[in-house]
Amino acid sequence: MNDLLGLLAEIAVGFTGFAAIVSALGTAPSEADQRLDRLRLRNLVEMGIVIVLMAILPLVFLKAENAADWAWQVSAVLLSIIMVAFVFLHGGRNRLARVSELAGYSLVGALVIWTLGLGALVVLVVGLAAPQLIPLDLAYVSALWLMTSILGVYFIRIAASLLTHRLDLRQ
């Protein structure tokens, strides 16, 4: 599990770094497009930081003696709280429609993001509530993988948007 957590942290750093480079090199033609690009990049950076920190946290806890019993529980509870906080901090009444409109995602894209996020939370809660069904360490790593998938969707959307802007500018 330790190798998987390290890999997840590396992937998150890679997506975040490349997205920052792509955003720095790209320019949006209008103020509205620039706002969308900033929102997309902010979402990606926030998610990337959370994934890196939450991938490292259990490793730090596991360095303590006899920590295996509580390291995964504490990490899973913290990750669950952060995931719920993301929903409320970025939320609103019509969050799905607003995300689609603001971030330039199709409704299908927003549904994919929300399904991955909800799936991560469900896996984590099942791991906490019924570790005999899904061992907590496996649930934790699975939730981080699903969150990394969301990071990939954000990255693809940022890159596609900026490439589209560049192609529009050439015509």
SULHUHU-V882365 format. One record per backbone hydrogen bond with DSSP energy under -1.0 kcal/mol. CO is the residue of the C=O (numbers start at 1). NH is the residue of the N-H. If there is no record, write none. Layout:
CO_NH, CO_NH
This chain:
1_5, 2_6, 3_7, 4_8, 5_9, 6_10, 7_11, 8_12, 9_13, 10_14, 11_15, 12_16, 13_17, 14_18, 15_19, 16_20, 17_21, 18_22, 19_23, 20_24, 21_25, 22_26, 30_34, 31_35, 32_36, 33_37, 34_38, 35_39, 36_40, 37_41, 38_42, 39_43, 40_44, 41_45, 42_46, 43_47, 44_48, 45_49, 46_50, 47_51, 48_52, 49_53, 50_54, 51_55, 52_56, 53_57, 56_60, 57_61, 58_62, 61_64, 64_67, 67_71, 70_74, 71_75, 72_76, 73_77, 74_78, 75_79, 76_80, 77_81, 78_82, 79_83, 80_84, 81_85, 82_86, 83_87, 84_88, 85_89, 86_90, 94_98, 95_99, 96_100, 97_101, 98_102, 99_103, 106_110, 107_111, 108_112, 109_113, 110_114, 111_115, 112_116, 113_117, 114_118, 115_119, 116_120, 117_121, 118_122, 119_123, 120_124, 121_125, 122_126, 123_127, 124_128, 125_129, 126_130, 130_133, 130_134, 135_139, 136_140, 137_141, 138_142, 139_143, 140_144, 141_145, 142_146, 143_147, 144_148, 145_149, 146_150, 147_151, 148_152, 149_153, 150_154, 151_155, 152_156, 153_157, 154_158, 155_159, 156_160, 157_161, 158_162, 159_163, 160_164, 161_165, 162_166, 163_167, 164_168, 165_169, 166_170
